[in-house]
Amino acid sequence: MSIANNILTLLNEYRPNPKCELHYSTPFELLIAVILSAQCTDVRVNKCTEELFKKYNSPKSFANAHIEDIEKYVRECGLYKIKAQSLINVSRELIEKFDGLVPSTMEQLLQLSRVGRKTASVVLSEAFKMPAIAVDTHVFRVSRRLGLARGDSPEKVENELKCIYEMGQWSNLHLQLVLHGRYICRARNPSCSNCVVEKLCKKEFN
């Protein structure tokens, strides 16, 4: 069995049913939450969206909103002025281009403002249950530390992981790597003594 498969086996044993930690009830709410999560923790995003979604939870409601009101709800997410405008813009684009529905293809999602491959992959995987690997800062870091990838960009790492693992493993692996990076293999002071794949780690802490 290859090292990559050994890593996957250990992650499956340690975290067999990983879950996205963003709170949402529709594909649109997930899209909004992922946009807000840029340079922000899921915990903080959830606190903001808990109140935000009580008033705004559809493209139409965001598209017609006053930006100052949206800013009030997302202030704690950081870069709140930019993010508030992005939420309004993406909502208007959904109405204009996709009849107010979140599209279910990578090509269409990438047509939306502030939506890159990571955001699109999360939406495809979580909302539409399609195989995808979203490479955020955690997936990028953990994949390189474990020697699963050497790419110097998220897209290169995504392609490397997709070449190693079968399509049916992608979405689960993505969440496992996210959570492993968030709680164990942290950027600073990684908890190596609590890491189930520590013996297989290349320890390339860069």
Steps between C-alpha positions, in 0.01 A plus 500: 500500500636843405572772755211703357260212559641446851436866577144472375439183702621667820294813435194285434549319829555822694231711334267270303213747459643850466247782476514853365497735799321786325130527584260520205166366385507571125765511224464878499565530874805275459632721220459810717667330797799385294552849358496638855746235618791650306765589760249426774419203720188290449404568862490874440318459167234290670446767764448760229277292275279390788356852505565587136295210363201595714459812286683415178494145367428529126665669202206741472525612862874565469469667160251751639684561827672820607871430521524672839257248644695203363821652637344512845443123497838395355725750677656230721606294195775743404528695174134562561454781248643294215311188608169683537529636147599157373189341651280755328685464169491120496129505586424733211705283265311189610174674411626637168688192379340200673142597589594536865630145535849396601647317198632147538801504266850630554489701177183684600604558861824661386297761312391646834680782680737395779459133410823315432571129471506448876160657558352327197638163611351536849159583352515211254606252766279613786186631332487274197689193627737501206858374538736793552811603689496855626854611579494758775796599716459187716484252212794674330715487814417145610534352151847647462613404850391142445673488164175438314560807285782736412310756296559867578140602436160375617407387149819298461444333838139427403614330179765296682250373757251411227768296324579306818152424629187362338216738422274341758753587772543867415228670703562302818876549470456874455308527829744272681795714393319822590418378851843345546662831412261698715539297819818292475738601222478871572713756317672587827569252777362190329388236748719221365462289813126476431532437125389160372716534188806641675714196415430550131554878504785650301516779760552760231372788711494776244 
